[in-house]
Amino acid sequence: MASKQITVRSGLIVSKTYLGRRAMATAQRQWPEVDWYIDSPAMPFEQYPTTDVPLERMIALMVGDTQRLLTYPDQGFQVPVTMPDQVLRAYEYLIAQGYTTYLQ
């Protein structure tokens, strides 16, 4: 866009609901001059698992994404996000239960 001298003022992020915070935090860090908007499908948690991504894998993916929300700001990949205590407790509980496949 820059090579074509196009100034981007706003952008739309479309993602799965559980990836929205990370996508927004990354976009805000990488392109802070852009006003970001986000949209996700209105879908209850129970409908996310599929035959391609069963519940166990989806939970492990979510644990990995939560870890990145916590660690990526220090690495410069995204802006810091506030993590509610309830989410942190759930994250730690899921790690203790063995959902560690996608942790770095």
N, C-alpha and C positions, 0 to 999 in steps of 0.2 A: 504494500500500500504506500509506504513512504517513497519507494522508488518511482511511483506514479504520481507523487505529490498529492495523495489523498489523505486528508485529515479525518481520522475516525473520532467521533465525539461520543458515540454510544454503541453498546454491544449487547447482544442477547446470548445468554448461556442456556442451553437446553440440556438437562441432564437427569439422571435418575435422582429421585428425592434424596436418597442417602449420600449422594455425591455432591450435592449442591453447595454445601458450605466450603468444601475443599476447592471446587471449581471456582467459586466466587473469590475465595482468598488468593488463589493463584492468579486469577485475572487481575485483581486489584494490585497485586505486587508487580506483575509483569508489565501492565499497561495502566498505571495510576491516573493517567490523564483522561481515560475513558470512563464514562458513566455506565456502569454495568447493571443489567437486569437479568433475572434468572427465572426460568419456568421449568417446572417438572410435572410429570403426569400426576393427576389426582388418583392415587392408587394406594390402597391399604397395604401394610407390611405383608400380610398373608398372601398377597397376590404376586409378590416379587419372586419367590422361588419358582424355578421351572425345571424341566428335565435337563436342560443344559447347565443351569446353575441351581443345584438343589440347596435346600435350606442350610445345611452344614457349611457348604462352600460360601454361600452368600454371607453368613455370619462371619466367617473367617475373613472374607474380603472387607466387610465393614470394620472389623477390628484393625486390619491393616490400614484402612483409610483413616481411622481415628488416630492411629499412631502417627501418620503423616501430618494430620492436622496439628498434632502436638510438637512434632520435631522439625517440620519444614520451615517454619519462620526463622529459626536459628541458622538454617542453611541458605536462607535468602530466596527460597522458592515461592513463598507466599506471605501475606500479612498475618500477624498473630490473630487468633480467634479466641473468644472466651468459651471455655468448656465448662458447662454446668457440672456441679459436684456429682449429681446423679448419673450423668453420662460417664464421668471418670470412674465411678464405682462399678458401673456395668462393664466398662472396658477392662478394668482390672479383674473383675470376676470372670469374664469370658476368656481372658488370657490364662487364668488359673485353671479353667475348664479345658484348656488345650487348643483353643482357637488361635493358633500361632502361625499357621501356614504362610500368611502374607505379611508377617512382621519383618522388618529389616534389621 
